[in-house]
Amino acid sequence: MERSTGGLVFGPPKSKAGQRTVGIPQAIVQALQEYIATYVQDEPGALMFPGAKGGPLRRSGFNTRIR
């Protein structure tokens, strides 16, 4: 989670509402497995989609790309 002050907080969700199961189409499962095997580090807590320098993606990075 990114705080309004710019700091990042890693940890479990604050409530059960922040943890959910999301279905994905069977058609993309193989591509997703290949992506994980190629790009995601094999360690607990590894980021699925890290930023350019390996850290978490920041909210500000999306704001400049969606205009």
Backbone as ProteinMPNN parsed JSONL, in Angstrom:
{"seq_chain_A": "MERSTGGLVFGPPKSKAGQRTVGIPQAIVQALQEYIATYVQDEPGALMFPGAKGGPLRRSGFNTRIR", "coords_chain_A": {"N_chain_A": [[0.846, -1.17, 0.0], [0.514, 2.216, -0.764], [1.16, 5.083, 0.988], [-0.32, 8.348, 1.553], [1.713, 10.068, 2.083], [3.754, 9.158, 0.588], [5.251, 7.016, 1.42], [5.774, 3.435, 1.558], [3.925, 0.555, 2.545], [4.226, -2.702, 3.475], [2.522, -5.717, 3.976], [-0.012, -7.759, 5.556], [-3.487, -7.5, 4.45], [-5.696, -4.967, 5.804], [-8.225, -5.82, 6.491], [-10.568, -8.58, 6.026], [-11.82, -7.986, 3.657], [-9.878, -7.01, 2.018], [-8.593, -9.154, 0.961], [-9.005, -11.411, -1.521], [-10.286, -13.936, -3.736], [-9.518, -14.206, -7.103], [-10.727, -14.931, -10.224], [-9.229, -16.193, -13.219], [-9.103, -16.222, -16.788], [-8.953, -19.382, -18.407], [-7.599, -19.384, -20.793], [-5.373, -17.717, -20.514], [-3.712, -18.876, -18.657], [-1.404, -20.529, -19.225], [0.346, -18.662, -20.434], [0.683, -16.917, -18.286], [1.913, -18.599, -16.411], [4.341, -19.065, -17.749], [5.368, -16.474, -17.799], [5.734, -16.018, -15.026], [7.645, -18.018, -14.446], [9.779, -17.039, -15.926], [10.229, -14.293, -15.237], [9.635, -13.702, -12.508], [11.081, -13.638, -9.349], [12.284, -16.465, -7.536], [11.378, -16.57, -4.681], [9.995, -16.09, -1.39], [7.498, -13.591, -1.154], [8.18, -12.297, -3.491], [7.846, -9.878, -6.078], [5.257, -9.694, -8.465], [4.94, -7.93, -10.616], [7.319, -5.996, -10.817], [8.806, -2.673, -10.548], [10.916, -0.701, -12.782], [13.409, -0.668, -11.527], [13.316, -2.86, -9.942], [11.847, -2.6, -7.628], [8.645, -2.032, -5.953], [5.78, -1.123, -7.969], [4.806, 2.246, -8.336], [2.142, 4.419, -7.465], [2.238, 6.944, -8.664], [3.55, 6.431, -11.046], [1.619, 5.353, -12.717], [-0.163, 7.442, -13.08], [1.119, 9.244, -14.834], [1.066, 7.9, -17.193], [-1.491, 7.416, -18.108], [-2.827, 9.491, -19.272]], "CA_chain_A": [[0.0, 0.0, 0.0], [1.258, 3.475, -0.803], [0.531, 6.109, 1.818], [-0.404, 9.671, 0.946], [3.002, 10.723, 2.307], [4.703, 8.582, -0.361], [5.856, 5.804, 1.97], [5.142, 2.165, 1.216], [3.687, -0.346, 3.661], [4.013, -4.083, 3.047], [1.971, -6.538, 5.045], [-1.33, -8.321, 5.246], [-4.558, -6.514, 4.336], [-6.252, -4.512, 7.083], [-9.445, -6.565, 6.784], [-10.822, -9.68, 5.093], [-12.253, -7.423, 2.379], [-8.681, -6.745, 1.22], [-8.049, -10.42, 0.474], [-10.057, -12.085, -2.268], [-9.928, -14.846, -4.809], [-9.858, -13.623, -8.396], [-10.659, -15.912, -11.305], [-8.584, -15.765, -14.465], [-9.509, -17.086, -17.896], [-8.081, -20.521, -18.701], [-6.818, -19.072, -21.989], [-4.116, -17.028, -20.209], [-2.97, -19.583, -17.606], [-0.082, -20.94, -19.695], [1.167, -17.464, -20.606], [0.978, -16.416, -16.949], [2.908, -19.514, -15.842], [5.614, -18.793, -18.426], [5.824, -15.17, -17.303], [6.213, -16.214, -13.654], [8.89, -18.8, -14.5], [10.832, -16.249, -16.56], [10.477, -12.963, -14.688], [9.393, -13.537, -11.078], [12.117, -14.279, -8.541], [11.809, -17.636, -6.797], [11.548, -16.325, -3.251], [8.756, -15.611, -0.766], [7.282, -12.155, -1.218], [8.642, -11.728, -4.761], [6.842, -9.062, -6.752], [4.819, -10.204, -9.765], [5.186, -6.888, -11.609], [8.16, -4.969, -10.188], [9.151, -1.494, -11.328], [12.133, -0.784, -13.597], [14.588, -0.904, -10.68], [13.081, -4.054, -9.138], [10.977, -2.303, -6.495], [7.211, -2.033, -6.261], [5.243, -0.072, -8.825], [4.267, 3.365, -7.561], [0.909, 5.02, -7.985], [2.59, 8.076, -9.514], [3.955, 5.922, -12.347], [0.434, 5.138, -13.529], [-0.793, 8.726, -13.388], [1.756, 9.886, -15.97], [0.901, 7.072, -18.394], [-2.899, 7.211, -18.479], [-3.418, 10.718, -19.844]], "C_chain_A": [[0.89, 1.231, 0.0], [0.497, 4.515, 0.006], [0.525, 7.455, 1.102], [0.892, 10.454, 1.119], [4.073, 10.194, 1.364], [5.373, 7.323, 0.136], [5.087, 4.562, 1.567], [5.018, 1.298, 2.458], [3.42, -1.733, 3.082], [3.493, -4.876, 4.228], [0.611, -7.062, 4.649], [-2.377, -7.209, 5.125], [-5.105, -6.151, 5.715], [-7.507, -5.291, 7.472], [-9.597, -7.704, 5.783], [-11.25, -9.173, 3.729], [-11.064, -7.161, 1.464], [-8.035, -7.999, 0.67], [-9.175, -11.17, -0.226], [-9.476, -13.029, -3.315], [-10.414, -14.234, -6.119], [-9.696, -14.702, -9.46], [-9.946, -15.334, -12.515], [-9.003, -16.719, -15.571], [-8.486, -18.198, -18.157], [-7.151, -20.214, -19.874], [-5.488, -18.375, -21.68], [-3.252, -17.738, -19.17], [-1.559, -19.954, -18.057], [0.845, -19.736, -19.858], [1.576, -16.891, -19.25], [2.029, -17.296, -16.26], [4.286, -19.291, -16.45], [6.207, -17.469, -17.953], [6.433, -15.317, -15.909], [7.548, -16.948, -13.657], [10.053, -17.975, -15.036], [11.205, -15.001, -15.77], [10.342, -12.809, -13.177], [10.443, -14.32, -10.294], [11.509, -15.402, -7.721], [12.116, -17.461, -5.314], [10.233, -15.815, -2.667], [8.661, -14.084, -0.853], [7.76, -11.497, -2.5], [7.498, -10.965, -5.422], [6.528, -9.63, -8.131], [5.157, -9.216, -10.873], [6.025, -5.78, -10.963], [8.391, -3.786, -11.125], [10.474, -1.704, -12.04], [13.374, -1.113, -12.775], [14.389, -2.086, -9.731], [12.179, -3.841, -7.937], [9.518, -2.338, -6.894], [6.831, -0.903, -7.196], [4.624, 0.999, -7.942], [3.046, 3.938, -8.255], [1.223, 6.149, -8.96], [3.018, 7.632, -10.912], [2.777, 5.685, -13.266], [-0.178, 6.467, -13.964], [-0.181, 9.392, -14.615], [1.52, 9.121, -17.268], [-0.532, 6.951, -18.877], [-3.547, 8.435, -19.097], [-3.428, 10.694, -21.321]], "O_chain_A": [[1.907, 1.27, 0.693], [-0.673, 4.79, -0.263], [1.282, 7.667, 0.155], [1.143, 11.405, 0.379], [5.186, 10.72, 1.337], [6.01, 6.619, -0.649], [3.894, 4.625, 1.269], [5.898, 1.303, 3.319], [2.494, -1.914, 2.291], [3.974, -4.721, 5.35], [0.144, -6.832, 3.534], [-2.177, -6.107, 5.636], [-4.991, -6.924, 6.667], [-7.818, -5.409, 8.657], [-8.85, -7.786, 4.809], [-11.059, -9.869, 2.731], [-11.232, -7.097, 0.246], [-7.021, -7.915, -0.023], [-10.178, -11.521, 0.396], [-8.316, -12.912, -3.711], [-11.562, -13.803, -6.234], [-8.634, -15.314, -9.572], [-10.045, -14.141, -12.801], [-9.234, -17.901, -15.316], [-7.28, -17.952, -18.125], [-6.037, -20.733, -19.935], [-4.566, -18.431, -22.494], [-2.171, -17.254, -18.835], [-0.604, -19.707, -17.321], [2.007, -19.792, -19.458], [2.706, -16.429, -19.092], [2.932, -16.782, -15.6], [5.29, -19.324, -15.739], [7.414, -17.366, -17.734], [7.519, -14.802, -15.644], [8.478, -16.551, -12.955], [11.198, -18.193, -14.639], [12.388, -14.684, -15.649], [10.891, -11.862, -12.614], [10.665, -15.505, -10.54], [10.368, -15.31, -7.267], [13.001, -18.119, -4.767], [9.446, -15.179, -3.368], [9.651, -13.383, -0.643], [7.753, -10.271, -2.602], [6.336, -11.359, -5.333], [7.434, -10.002, -8.876], [5.609, -9.614, -11.947], [5.486, -4.734, -10.6], [8.197, -3.888, -12.337], [11.087, -2.764, -11.916], [14.292, -1.766, -13.272], [15.193, -2.297, -8.823], [11.782, -4.808, -7.287], [9.188, -2.639, -8.042], [7.475, 0.145, -7.217], [3.995, 0.697, -6.927], [2.946, 3.934, -9.482], [0.544, 6.294, -9.977], [2.861, 8.39, -11.869], [2.916, 5.803, -14.484], [-0.656, 6.595, -15.091], [-0.9, 10.046, -15.37], [1.76, 9.664, -18.346], [-0.764, 6.425, -19.965], [-4.736, 8.397, -19.416], [-3.889, 11.646, -21.951]]}, "name": "protein", "num_of_chains": 1, "seq": "MERSTGGLVFGPPKSKAGQRTVGIPQAIVQALQEYIATYVQDEPGALMFPGAKGGPLRRSGFNTRIR"}
